[in-house]
Amino acid sequence: MNKWLLLIVIVLLLEVGIAAFVLSANAMPWESIWEQILAAFPFLSSKCGIESCHGLEITCGQNVPEACDAMYMAGDNCRMFVSCEKQDGKCQVVKSLRFEECKTCVQRCEAKFGSDPSAFFTCESACAQ
């Protein structure tokens, strides 16, 4: 192993230990301490998922909602064709060709039927099939 990499890992572990000690001395719950450690060192987290509940703008990361509301937004049906994966230690969006086709279809429906919600949702519902 590279000596510099080993030194960096040791220093990071010492910093985490010191931070944990200081935070525990302030009577902070361990869950909160762990959340702060993961925020400081995101590569330690194993959580990787879609960070929003609705729409076609997809971002991946650690801030995955525990629950989503039952509201529906344009393009929600397309979200089944996208996922998040850890690649090179980072949480990345993985869009399939099917997602891109569905997204384009929804955008065409918006352009064509944007002022008629009923016609738009009829058009949009066919995009994910």
TORRO-311354 format. One record per residue: x, y, z of N, C-alpha, C, O in turn; residue number from 1. Coordinates in nm, 2 decimals, decimal comma, padded with zeros to 4 digits, always signed. Layout:
+--------+--------+--------+--------+--------+--------+--------+--------+--------+--------+--------+--------+------+
|    nc1 |    nc2 |    nc3 |   cac1 |   cac2 |   cac3 |    cc1 |    cc2 |    cc3 |    oc1 |    oc2 |    oc3 | resi |
+--------+--------+--------+--------+--------+--------+--------+--------+--------+--------+--------+--------+------+
|      X |      Y |      Z |      X |      Y |      Z |      X |      Y |      Z |      X |      Y |      Z |  NUM |
...
+--------+--------+--------+--------+--------+--------+--------+--------+--------+--------+--------+--------+------+
REM end
This chain:
+--------+--------+--------+--------+--------+--------+--------+--------+--------+--------+--------+--------+------+
|    nc1 |    nc2 |    nc3 |   cac1 |   cac2 |   cac3 |    cc1 |    cc2 |    cc3 |    oc1 |    oc2 |    oc3 | resi |
+--------+--------+--------+--------+--------+--------+--------+--------+--------+--------+--------+--------+------+
| +00,08 | -00,12 | +00,00 | +00,00 | +00,00 | +00,00 | +00,09 | +00,12 | +00,00 | +00,20 | +00,13 | +00,06 |    1 |
| +00,05 | +00,22 | -00,07 | +00,12 | +00,35 | -00,07 | +00,13 | +00,41 | +00,07 | +00,03 | +00,42 | +00,14 |    2 |
| +00,25 | +00,45 | +00,11 | +00,27 | +00,51 | +00,24 | +00,19 | +00,63 | +00,26 | +00,14 | +00,65 | +00,37 |    3 |
| +00,17 | +00,72 | +00,16 | +00,10 | +00,84 | +00,18 | -00,05 | +00,81 | +00,20 | -00,12 | +00,88 | +00,28 |    4 |
| -00,10 | +00,71 | +00,12 | -00,24 | +00,68 | +00,14 | -00,27 | +00,62 | +00,28 | -00,37 | +00,66 | +00,34 |    5 |
| -00,18 | +00,54 | +00,33 | -00,19 | +00,49 | +00,46 | -00,19 | +00,60 | +00,57 | -00,27 | +00,60 | +00,66 |    6 |
| -00,10 | +00,69 | +00,55 | -00,09 | +00,81 | +00,64 | -00,22 | +00,89 | +00,64 | -00,27 | +00,93 | +00,74 |    7 |
| -00,28 | +00,91 | +00,52 | -00,40 | +00,99 | +00,51 | -00,51 | +00,91 | +00,58 | -00,59 | +00,98 | +00,65 |    8 |
| -00,52 | +00,78 | +00,56 | -00,63 | +00,70 | +00,62 | -00,61 | +00,71 | +00,78 | -00,71 | +00,73 | +00,85 |    9 |
| -00,49 | +00,70 | +00,83 | -00,47 | +00,71 | +00,97 | -00,51 | +00,84 | +01,03 | -00,58 | +00,85 | +01,13 |   10 |
| -00,47 | +00,95 | +00,96 | -00,51 | +01,09 | +01,00 | -00,66 | +01,10 | +01,00 | -00,72 | +01,16 | +01,09 |   11 |
| -00,73 | +01,05 | +00,90 | -00,88 | +01,06 | +00,89 | -00,94 | +00,99 | +01,00 | -01,03 | +01,04 | +01,07 |   12 |
| -00,89 | +00,87 | +01,03 | -00,95 | +00,79 | +01,14 | -00,92 | +00,86 | +01,28 | -01,01 | +00,86 | +01,36 |   13 |
| -00,81 | +00,92 | +01,30 | -00,78 | +01,00 | +01,42 | -00,88 | +01,12 | +01,43 | -00,94 | +01,14 | +01,53 |   14 |
| -00,90 | +01,19 | +01,32 | -01,00 | +01,30 | +01,32 | -01,14 | +01,25 | +01,35 | -01,21 | +01,32 | +01,43 |   15 |
| -01,18 | +01,14 | +01,30 | -01,31 | +01,09 | +01,33 | -01,32 | +01,05 | +01,47 | -01,42 | +01,08 | +01,54 |   16 |
| -01,22 | +00,99 | +01,53 | -01,22 | +00,95 | +01,67 | -01,22 | +01,07 | +01,76 | -01,30 | +01,07 | +01,86 |   17 |
| -01,15 | +01,18 | +01,73 | -01,15 | +01,30 | +01,81 | -01,29 | +01,37 | +01,80 | -01,34 | +01,41 | +01,90 |   18 |
| -01,34 | +01,37 | +01,68 | -01,48 | +01,43 | +01,66 | -01,58 | +01,35 | +01,74 | -01,67 | +01,41 | +01,81 |   19 |
| -01,57 | +01,22 | +01,74 | -01,67 | +01,14 | +01,81 | -01,66 | +01,17 | +01,96 | -01,76 | +01,17 | +02,03 |   20 |
| -01,53 | +01,18 | +02,01 | -01,51 | +01,20 | +02,15 | -01,57 | +01,34 | +02,19 | -01,64 | +01,35 | +02,29 |   21 |
| -01,54 | +01,44 | +02,11 | -01,58 | +01,58 | +02,15 | -01,74 | +01,58 | +02,14 | -01,80 | +01,64 | +02,23 |   22 |
| -01,80 | +01,52 | +02,04 | -01,94 | +01,52 | +02,03 | -02,01 | +01,44 | +02,15 | -02,11 | +01,48 | +02,20 |   23 |
| -01,95 | +01,33 | +02,18 | -02,01 | +01,25 | +02,29 | -01,99 | +01,32 | +02,42 | -02,07 | +01,30 | +02,51 |   24 |
| -01,89 | +01,40 | +02,44 | -01,87 | +01,48 | +02,56 | -01,98 | +01,58 | +02,57 | -02,01 | +01,63 | +02,69 |   25 |
| -02,04 | +01,62 | +02,46 | -02,15 | +01,72 | +02,47 | -02,28 | +01,65 | +02,47 | -02,38 | +01,71 | +02,45 |   26 |
| -02,28 | +01,52 | +02,50 | -02,40 | +01,44 | +02,52 | -02,49 | +01,44 | +02,39 | -02,61 | +01,44 | +02,40 |   27 |
| -02,43 | +01,43 | +02,28 | -02,50 | +01,42 | +02,15 | -02,53 | +01,27 | +02,12 | -02,44 | +01,19 | +02,15 |   28 |
| -02,65 | +01,24 | +02,08 | -02,68 | +01,10 | +02,05 | -02,59 | +01,04 | +01,94 | -02,55 | +01,11 | +01,85 |   29 |
| -02,55 | +00,91 | +01,95 | -02,46 | +00,85 | +01,86 | -02,51 | +00,85 | +01,71 | -02,43 | +00,86 | +01,62 |   30 |
| -02,64 | +00,85 | +01,69 | -02,70 | +00,85 | +01,56 | -02,66 | +00,98 | +01,49 | -02,62 | +00,99 | +01,38 |   31 |
| -02,67 | +01,09 | +01,57 | -02,64 | +01,22 | +01,52 | -02,49 | +01,23 | +01,49 | -02,45 | +01,30 | +01,39 |   32 |
| -02,41 | +01,18 | +01,58 | -02,26 | +01,18 | +01,56 | -02,23 | +01,10 | +01,42 | -02,15 | +01,15 | +01,34 |   33 |
| -02,29 | +00,99 | +01,40 | -02,27 | +00,91 | +01,28 | -02,31 | +00,99 | +01,16 | -02,24 | +00,98 | +01,06 |   34 |
| -02,42 | +01,06 | +01,17 | -02,47 | +01,14 | +01,05 | -02,37 | +01,25 | +01,02 | -02,35 | +01,27 | +00,90 |   35 |
| -02,31 | +01,31 | +01,12 | -02,21 | +01,41 | +01,10 | -02,09 | +01,36 | +01,04 | -02,02 | +01,42 | +00,95 |   36 |
| -02,05 | +01,24 | +01,08 | -01,93 | +01,18 | +01,03 | -01,95 | +01,15 | +00,88 | -01,86 | +01,17 | +00,80 |   37 |
| -02,06 | +01,09 | +00,85 | -02,09 | +01,05 | +00,71 | -02,10 | +01,18 | +00,62 | -02,06 | +01,17 | +00,50 |   38 |
| -02,15 | +01,29 | +00,68 | -02,16 | +01,41 | +00,60 | -02,02 | +01,46 | +00,57 | -02,00 | +01,52 | +00,46 |   39 |
| -01,93 | +01,45 | +00,67 | -01,79 | +01,50 | +00,65 | -01,71 | +01,41 | +00,55 | -01,63 | +01,45 | +00,48 |   40 |
| -01,74 | +01,28 | +00,55 | -01,67 | +01,18 | +00,47 | -01,78 | +01,09 | +00,40 | -01,80 | +00,98 | +00,43 |   41 |
| -01,83 | +01,15 | +00,29 | -01,94 | +01,08 | +00,22 | -01,91 | +00,94 | +00,16 | -01,99 | +00,86 | +00,14 |   42 |
| -01,78 | +00,92 | +00,14 | -01,74 | +00,79 | +00,08 | -01,76 | +00,67 | +00,19 | -01,75 | +00,56 | +00,15 |   43 |
| -01,78 | +00,71 | +00,31 | -01,80 | +00,61 | +00,42 | -01,94 | +00,55 | +00,41 | -01,97 | +00,44 | +00,46 |   44 |
| -02,04 | +00,63 | +00,36 | -02,18 | +00,59 | +00,36 | -02,20 | +00,49 | +00,25 | -02,15 | +00,49 | +00,14 |   45 |
| -02,29 | +00,39 | +00,29 | -02,33 | +00,29 | +00,19 | -02,46 | +00,33 | +00,13 | -02,51 | +00,26 | +00,04 |   46 |
| -02,53 | +00,43 | +00,18 | -02,66 | +00,48 | +00,12 | -02,64 | +00,55 | -00,01 | -02,55 | +00,64 | -00,02 |   47 |
| -02,71 | +00,51 | -00,11 | -02,70 | +00,57 | -00,24 | -02,84 | +00,55 | -00,31 | -02,88 | +00,43 | -00,33 |   48 |
| -02,91 | +00,65 | -00,34 | -03,04 | +00,64 | -00,40 | -03,09 | +00,77 | -00,46 | -03,02 | +00,87 | -00,45 |   49 |
| -03,20 | +00,77 | -00,52 | -03,26 | +00,89 | -00,58 | -03,31 | +00,98 | -00,47 | -03,38 | +00,94 | -00,37 |   50 |
| -03,27 | +01,11 | -00,48 | -03,29 | +01,20 | -00,37 | -03,42 | +01,28 | -00,37 | -03,45 | +01,36 | -00,28 |   51 |
| -03,50 | +01,26 | -00,48 | -03,63 | +01,32 | -00,49 | -03,74 | +01,22 | -00,51 | -03,71 | +01,11 | -00,55 |   52 |
| -03,86 | +01,26 | -00,49 | -03,97 | +01,17 | -00,50 | -04,04 | +01,18 | -00,64 | -04,11 | +01,09 | -00,68 |   53 |
| -04,03 | +01,30 | -00,70 | -04,11 | +01,32 | -00,82 | -04,03 | +01,39 | -00,93 | -03,93 | +01,45 | -00,91 |   54 |
| -04,09 | +01,37 | -01,05 | -04,03 | +01,45 | -01,17 | -03,92 | +01,38 | -01,24 | -03,88 | +01,27 | -01,21 |   55 |
| -03,88 | +01,45 | -01,35 | -03,78 | +01,39 | -01,44 | -03,63 | +01,44 | -01,41 | -03,54 | +01,39 | -01,47 |   56 |
| -03,62 | +01,53 | -01,31 | -03,48 | +01,57 | -01,28 | -03,44 | +01,48 | -01,16 | -03,48 | +01,49 | -01,05 |   57 |
| -03,34 | +01,39 | -01,20 | -03,30 | +01,29 | -01,11 | -03,16 | +01,32 | -01,05 | -03,07 | +01,35 | -01,13 |   58 |
| -03,14 | +01,32 | -00,92 | -03,01 | +01,33 | -00,86 | -03,00 | +01,21 | -00,76 | -03,09 | +01,17 | -00,70 |   59 |
| -02,88 | +01,16 | -00,75 | -02,85 | +01,05 | -00,66 | -02,76 | +01,10 | -00,55 | -02,67 | +01,19 | -00,57 |   60 |
| -02,77 | +01,04 | -00,43 | -02,69 | +01,07 | -00,32 | -02,73 | +01,00 | -00,20 | -02,81 | +00,90 | -00,20 |   61 |
| -02,69 | +01,06 | -00,08 | -02,72 | +01,00 | +00,05 | -02,86 | +01,04 | +00,10 | -02,92 | +00,98 | +00,19 |   62 |
| -02,91 | +01,16 | +00,05 | -03,03 | +01,22 | +00,11 | -03,16 | +01,15 | +00,05 | -03,24 | +01,22 | -00,02 |   63 |
| -03,17 | +01,02 | +00,07 | -03,28 | +00,95 | +00,01 | -03,40 | +00,97 | +00,10 | -03,39 | +00,94 | +00,22 |   64 |
| -03,52 | +01,01 | +00,05 | -03,63 | +01,03 | +00,14 | -03,68 | +00,89 | +00,19 | -03,68 | +00,79 | +00,12 |   65 |
| -03,72 | +00,90 | +00,32 | -03,77 | +00,77 | +00,38 | -03,91 | +00,74 | +00,33 | -03,95 | +00,62 | +00,32 |   66 |
| -03,99 | +00,84 | +00,29 | -04,12 | +00,81 | +00,24 | -04,16 | +00,93 | +00,14 | -04,11 | +01,04 | +00,16 |   67 |
| -04,24 | +00,90 | +00,05 | -04,28 | +01,00 | -00,05 | -04,43 | +01,02 | -00,04 | -04,51 | +00,92 | +00,00 |   68 |
| -04,48 | +01,14 | -00,07 | -04,63 | +01,16 | -00,07 | -04,69 | +01,09 | -00,19 | -04,62 | +01,05 | -00,28 |   69 |
| -04,82 | +01,09 | -00,19 | -04,89 | +01,02 | -00,30 | -04,92 | +01,11 | -00,42 | -04,99 | +01,07 | -00,52 |   70 |
| -04,87 | +01,23 | -00,42 | -04,88 | +01,32 | -00,53 | -04,82 | +01,27 | -00,65 | -04,72 | +01,19 | -00,65 |   71 |
| -04,87 | +01,30 | -00,77 | -04,81 | +01,26 | -00,90 | -04,77 | +01,38 | -00,97 | -04,84 | +01,48 | -00,98 |   72 |
| -04,65 | +01,37 | -01,03 | -04,60 | +01,48 | -01,12 | -04,57 | +01,42 | -01,26 | -04,55 | +01,30 | -01,27 |   73 |
| -04,57 | +01,50 | -01,35 | -04,54 | +01,46 | -01,49 | -04,40 | +01,39 | -01,49 | -04,30 | +01,43 | -01,44 |   74 |
| -04,40 | +01,27 | -01,55 | -04,28 | +01,19 | -01,57 | -04,25 | +01,09 | -01,46 | -04,15 | +01,02 | -01,47 |   75 |
| -04,33 | +01,09 | -01,36 | -04,31 | +01,00 | -01,25 | -04,31 | +00,85 | -01,30 | -04,23 | +00,77 | -01,24 |   76 |
| -04,39 | +00,82 | -01,40 | -04,38 | +00,68 | -01,45 | -04,25 | +00,65 | -01,51 | -04,21 | +00,53 | -01,52 |   77 |
| -04,17 | +00,74 | -01,56 | -04,04 | +00,72 | -01,62 | -03,94 | +00,68 | -01,52 | -03,83 | +00,62 | -01,56 |   78 |
| -03,96 | +00,72 | -01,40 | -03,86 | +00,70 | -01,29 | -03,82 | +00,55 | -01,27 | -03,72 | +00,52 | -01,21 |   79 |
| -03,91 | +00,46 | -01,31 | -03,88 | +00,32 | -01,30 | -03,76 | +00,27 | -01,39 | -03,71 | +00,16 | -01,37 |   80 |
| -03,72 | +00,36 | -01,48 | -03,62 | +00,32 | -01,58 | -03,48 | +00,39 | -01,54 | -03,39 | +00,39 | -01,62 |   81 |
| -03,47 | +00,44 | -01,42 | -03,35 | +00,50 | -01,38 | -03,31 | +00,45 | -01,24 | -03,40 | +00,41 | -01,16 |   82 |
| -03,18 | +00,44 | -01,21 | -03,14 | +00,40 | -01,08 | -03,01 | +00,47 | -01,04 | -02,96 | +00,55 | -01,11 |   83 |
| -02,97 | +00,44 | -00,92 | -02,85 | +00,50 | -00,86 | -02,75 | +00,39 | -00,83 | -02,79 | +00,28 | -00,77 |   84 |
| -02,62 | +00,40 | -00,85 | -02,52 | +00,30 | -00,82 | -02,40 | +00,37 | -00,77 | -02,37 | +00,48 | -00,82 |   85 |
| -02,33 | +00,31 | -00,68 | -02,20 | +00,36 | -00,64 | -02,09 | +00,32 | -00,75 | -02,08 | +00,20 | -00,78 |   86 |
| -02,02 | +00,42 | -00,80 | -01,92 | +00,40 | -00,90 | -01,80 | +00,48 | -00,86 | -01,81 | +00,61 | -00,84 |   87 |
| -01,69 | +00,42 | -00,84 | -01,56 | +00,49 | -00,80 | -01,59 | +00,57 | -00,67 | -01,54 | +00,68 | -00,65 |   88 |
| -01,67 | +00,51 | -00,58 | -01,69 | +00,57 | -00,45 | -01,79 | +00,68 | -00,45 | -01,82 | +00,74 | -00,34 |   89 |
| -01,85 | +00,71 | -00,56 | -01,95 | +00,81 | -00,57 | -02,09 | +00,76 | -00,61 | -02,09 | +00,66 | -00,69 |   90 |
| -02,19 | +00,82 | -00,56 | -02,33 | +00,77 | -00,60 | -02,37 | +00,84 | -00,73 | -02,38 | +00,96 | -00,74 |   91 |
| -02,39 | +00,76 | -00,83 | -02,41 | +00,82 | -00,97 | -02,55 | +00,78 | -01,02 | -02,60 | +00,67 | -00,99 |   92 |
| -02,61 | +00,86 | -01,11 | -02,73 | +00,83 | -01,18 | -02,70 | +00,73 | -01,29 | -02,60 | +00,75 | -01,36 |   93 |
| -02,78 | +00,63 | -01,30 | -02,77 | +00,54 | -01,41 | -02,90 | +00,54 | -01,49 | -03,00 | +00,49 | -01,45 |   94 |
| -02,90 | +00,61 | -01,60 | -03,02 | +00,63 | -01,69 | -03,01 | +00,53 | -01,80 | -02,91 | +00,52 | -01,87 |   95 |
| -03,12 | +00,46 | -01,82 | -03,13 | +00,36 | -01,93 | -03,18 | +00,43 | -02,05 | -03,23 | +00,55 | -02,05 |   96 |
| -03,16 | +00,37 | -02,17 | -03,21 | +00,42 | -02,29 | -03,36 | +00,44 | -02,28 | -03,42 | +00,53 | -02,33 |   97 |
| -03,43 | +00,35 | -02,21 | -03,57 | +00,35 | -02,19 | -03,61 | +00,48 | -02,11 | -03,72 | +00,53 | -02,14 |   98 |
| -03,53 | +00,52 | -02,02 | -03,56 | +00,64 | -01,94 | -03,56 | +00,76 | -02,03 | -03,65 | +00,84 | -02,03 |   99 |
| -03,45 | +00,77 | -02,11 | -03,44 | +00,88 | -02,20 | -03,55 | +00,89 | -02,30 | -03,60 | +01,00 | -02,33 |  100 |
| -03,60 | +00,77 | -02,35 | -03,71 | +00,77 | -02,45 | -03,84 | +00,81 | -02,38 | -03,92 | +00,89 | -02,43 |  101 |
| -03,86 | +00,77 | -02,26 | -03,98 | +00,81 | -02,18 | -03,98 | +00,96 | -02,15 | -04,08 | +01,02 | -02,16 |  102 |
| -03,86 | +01,01 | -02,11 | -03,85 | +01,15 | -02,08 | -03,88 | +01,23 | -02,20 | -03,95 | +01,33 | -02,19 |  103 |
| -03,83 | +01,20 | -02,31 | -03,85 | +01,27 | -02,44 | -04,00 | +01,27 | -02,47 | -04,06 | +01,37 | -02,52 |  104 |
| -04,06 | +01,15 | -02,45 | -04,21 | +01,14 | -02,48 | -04,29 | +01,23 | -02,39 | -04,38 | +01,30 | -02,44 |  105 |
| -04,25 | +01,24 | -02,26 | -04,32 | +01,33 | -02,17 | -04,31 | +01,47 | -02,21 | -04,40 | +01,55 | -02,20 |  106 |
| -04,19 | +01,51 | -02,25 | -04,16 | +01,64 | -02,29 | -04,24 | +01,68 | -02,42 | -04,29 | +01,79 | -02,43 |  107 |
| -04,26 | +01,58 | -02,51 | -04,34 | +01,61 | -02,63 | -04,49 | +01,63 | -02,59 | -04,55 | +01,71 | -02,64 |  108 |
| -04,53 | +01,55 | -02,49 | -04,67 | +01,56 | -02,45 | -04,69 | +01,70 | -02,38 | -04,80 | +01,76 | -02,40 |  109 |
| -04,59 | +01,74 | -02,31 | -04,61 | +01,87 | -02,24 | -04,61 | +01,98 | -02,35 | -04,69 | +02,08 | -02,34 |  110 |
| -04,53 | +01,97 | -02,45 | -04,53 | +02,07 | -02,56 | -04,66 | +02,07 | -02,64 | -04,71 | +02,18 | -02,67 |  111 |
| -04,72 | +01,95 | -02,66 | -04,84 | +01,94 | -02,74 | -04,97 | +01,97 | -02,66 | -05,06 | +02,03 | -02,71 |  112 |
| -04,97 | +01,92 | -02,53 | -05,10 | +01,93 | -02,45 | -05,08 | +02,01 | -02,32 | -05,16 | +01,98 | -02,23 |  113 |
| -04,98 | +02,09 | -02,31 | -04,95 | +02,16 | -02,18 | -05,07 | +02,24 | -02,13 | -05,08 | +02,25 | -02,00 |  114 |
| -05,16 | +02,29 | -02,21 | -05,27 | +02,37 | -02,16 | -05,40 | +02,28 | -02,13 | -05,50 | +02,33 | -02,08 |  115 |
| -05,39 | +02,15 | -02,17 | -05,50 | +02,06 | -02,15 | -05,46 | +01,95 | -02,06 | -05,41 | +01,85 | -02,11 |  116 |
| -05,48 | +01,96 | -01,93 | -05,43 | +01,86 | -01,83 | -05,48 | +01,72 | -01,86 | -05,41 | +01,62 | -01,85 |  117 |
| -05,60 | +01,70 | -01,90 | -05,66 | +01,57 | -01,93 | -05,59 | +01,51 | -02,05 | -05,56 | +01,39 | -02,04 |  118 |
| -05,58 | +01,58 | -02,16 | -05,51 | +01,53 | -02,28 | -05,36 | +01,50 | -02,25 | -05,30 | +01,40 | -02,30 |  119 |
| -05,30 | +01,59 | -02,17 | -05,16 | +01,57 | -02,13 | -05,14 | +01,44 | -02,06 | -05,05 | +01,36 | -02,10 |  120 |
| -05,22 | +01,41 | -01,95 | -05,20 | +01,29 | -01,87 | -05,24 | +01,17 | -01,95 | -05,18 | +01,06 | -01,93 |  121 |
| -05,33 | +01,18 | -02,05 | -05,36 | +01,06 | -02,13 | -05,23 | +01,03 | -02,22 | -05,19 | +00,91 | -02,23 |  122 |
| -05,18 | +01,13 | -02,28 | -05,06 | +01,12 | -02,36 | -04,94 | +01,07 | -02,27 | -04,87 | +00,97 | -02,31 |  123 |
| -04,92 | +01,13 | -02,16 | -04,80 | +01,10 | -02,07 | -04,81 | +00,96 | -02,02 | -04,71 | +00,89 | -02,00 |  124 |
| -04,93 | +00,91 | -01,99 | -04,94 | +00,77 | -01,93 | -04,89 | +00,66 | -02,03 | -04,85 | +00,56 | -01,99 |  125 |
| -04,90 | +00,70 | -02,16 | -04,85 | +00,60 | -02,26 | -04,70 | +00,60 | -02,28 | -04,65 | +00,51 | -02,34 |  126 |
| -04,63 | +00,70 | -02,22 | -04,49 | +00,71 | -02,24 | -04,41 | +00,60 | -02,17 | -04,30 | +00,56 | -02,22 |  127 |
| -04,46 | +00,55 | -02,06 | -04,39 | +00,45 | -01,98 | -04,42 | +00,30 | -02,02 | -04,37 | +00,21 | -01,97 |  128 |
| -04,51 | +00,29 | -02,13 | -04,55 | +00,16 | -02,16 | -04,47 | +00,10 | -02,28 | -04,49 | -00,01 | -02,32 |  129 |
+--------+--------+--------+--------+--------+--------+--------+--------+--------+--------+--------+--------+------+
REM end
